[in-house]
Amino acid sequence: MTKAEPLRTIPALYRILWRVSDPGRISLPEPLEYLPLRAGPFRLAMGLKDLRLDDWIEIDRHYPEQLALKRRLFDERREEVFAALPGSETASREVLDLLIEHLCCRFPDWFERRDRTLTNRITAETWATDASPLHPLELASRLVQEDLCLMQRRQDRYVLSAACVCFPSRWTLAEKMGRPLRGIHEPVPGYELTLATPADRFFEVITPDRPAWRLNWTIHEQPDLFQPTAPVPPLEILTPENAGERLWFRVERQTLRRLPASGDILFTIRTYVSRVAEVARDAKTAAQLAESLGHWPEEVVGYKGGRWLDAALNWLRAQAQKKQDANAEQGPSV
Ligand code: HEM
């Protein structure tokens, strides 16, 4: 893998910081709740839906802390969270321009472009957009909660050519850079058989005016957003009593759009993490989650590191029953 830039931090000259407003007074929305559970047997699915461009980027009240975490990772572990192959600079610049345009139009209270600077009122940062020494994809990543992956056509297939991934779910850029979709997804059970052909085909036909989005979900033993590897056992002992509090439901909202000028494809990943007990707070959701997990084939359980599975199933089933009993006791609402 070739890195475009050496490890470094940002020269203060270019990162002009001043308070444009009191960030404490900016009120940001609650995170959206995604619950991509399906009834019936396990099925690996493309699950692509049309994306309204207005909804491309999602900003919520975790923005300040997640952007602070990104800043720390860029400063301290840059080699792990940023990589760019030669030839990805122009398309990365296109990503940055599109993103700045989008943020200023969609969230004018929080982002403003004037002359050649961009002001982020949430973090009270101002960026020199044309003169920044940062790689354009890194600057783009420092503006949003999303992770950003650029897929470029090399010979006859799309490969991962530049990426800022601060919130990986047990994978590393080092193992994925320069690889095509099939190679990136090698560890995913069933991908080659079920998704590889439709996904490759989708990359051929996606158009700039018809972006798409999809959801992935899993369960982790730790809530960390930056989670390049699975935790090494032993962890805390999981039991059917404590599993709801100790396990975390992790959803990735992913978007795909073709960049109009370069024709390359931008893949974004927005990660949401909630306690299982919070997600399964009602009987119906607890039962649905138990049903979905109960249908996972063995190889999927292995891939997802599901040594927590039995404890989770027991907790969810008990929770569904408890909530159902409580509802029955209360009687029908009038
Ligand atoms: C049509 C597009 C895509 C589909 C349908 C798709 C589907 C999937 C699925 C089903 C998984 C398994 C997730 C799980 O069970 O937890 C996965 C994992 C993954 N996907 Fe995708 N994906 C797509 C595009 C991409 C792109 C463009 C990238 C570029 C970076 C990517 C990177 C990954 C990675 C790194 C993993 C984890 C693989 C591992 O465990 O090593 N995906 N994807």
Residues whose N, C-alpha, C, O or C-beta is under 5 A from the ligand:
A	BS01	HEM	A45 M46 C149 R170 W171 I184 H185 P187 V188 A199 N216 W217 T218 F267
